[in-house]
C-alpha cells in the first residue's frame, strides 16, 4: 500500500474537486450527452456544450470561464455546473431536477455518530488517538491497526485537503479497492496526494454531507468493514463472520 508519511507538502494542497467529480455531476443531469476525446470530455445538452473537463491539466471550462479544480470546493463546483446546465436545458427537466434535489437535501446527512455506530459493530474497534492529538479508529491500542479517522471539527484536517472540503470528512485509511471505488463513485469518494498514488490501494476520503439515507450509510459501512478486515486478527474476523458484533 503506497502512502506518503510525514507532513503534507503545501504545494499539493487542494480541494476535493477533481475531474471525475465534475464528470459525475454532469452525467447525473437529464438529457446530457458526453463526448470524451484525448483526455478532454465535453458535456452538452440540446446540442450546446455547457461543461468541458480537461483531465490533463485538471481544469474545467464553464460558460467560457476556466476553473482550476484544486481551487474550488465541491459544493461550489456542483452549483456552477448545474447552473450552466439549467441555462440550456428544457424547463421541464430543470424543474424536475430541482424538485429531486430539494427532496435529497431535505433528508438528514450521515453524521459522525452514525459512523461511530457502524464502527461499534466491528469487534475490537475503539476510538482513540492515532497521531498525536488526532482521534481515529483502531483495534485496541496498537496504532499499527488504525483504519479510519474523522476530519474537522472532530479531529485535524486530512492531509493536503483544503477547506471547505475538509469539514465533516471521514478518511478510511485502508482501501484495497481504492482505484475501483474512485472510478465508480467519484461523486462520493476522493483522495489527495498525501495518501499516495490513487491507482494503488490506499486511503479514501468522503464528506458525510454528501451521504444521505440508509443506502449511503450501507456503502460507508462496507468500506469501513473492508478497512477493518485489513488490520483485524483472524480471531476477530471470524467473530464478525459468525455474526458476533462486539
Steps between C-alpha positions, in 0.01 A plus 500: 500500500660826384487795739681825567585530871601823669348846460320569172675731255320834468552488124270197488213662689169479316126475542306181436393617154659278236423434132312178575273689741420765239422228245276318751303814580435568131417137423233504770305778327215428258541490121878543512722358229867436576786498250848394620801567281870494590457569871239771442130428561225727369154494656211645302123536524285569196812495288657789696810441713475619858807334654844396374714293738873477429653206682849596383528834681213436745289796395143551387353760266150621586337784306839601363658515844794272582500365855800326656337215683735488795388853597121456514296308755284209395171670590591816310609300197173305500303826516695650208452191282129466579441871430670473159290192418176666619561799272484268198279205602122479443300670775319177587829315554636784713187508716510122550866516596442776752215308662715188525789702642272661759373157609858376537608806698203459733636165616737521797866434413701219653660616826816424695286310750350289219854400403589428863200268511636308201843467658357376830380193309856405407658274765794659681464841334538803727529876462822653623814700412671381183737794427578739782169656600319381187226252584414206281404136503725204566498162669594515865799729554718380213549800270602266221134400478359850438247481218289818498479853634282808492591847377394834652341581735555161663869481413768663287456544124590219258840541334508754215123559510397866493188652658209493462530140385687389812198563725295197602728252330560132558837361393514124456871433525505158334310427180628211290246584230585870491545532121169325439316705763636831369398402146153375593400766755688826433188686611561372855862390541834667422858520629795744514871474411583449868350152483706377208437386144121476445550209259622290794330392824498768768287754683172639374312807621132583503294792627214379718276780369503322162346184650132479592276208585546130577650405162780755539561389860525140379765603245706668771458192721637276226807718441567521875464126551742426218754737662448337840557154349841619377622545859283263706632169632363175353316444827320835478415445133357159585295656778346752260436234236314292758272796551661602825528875539687629802 
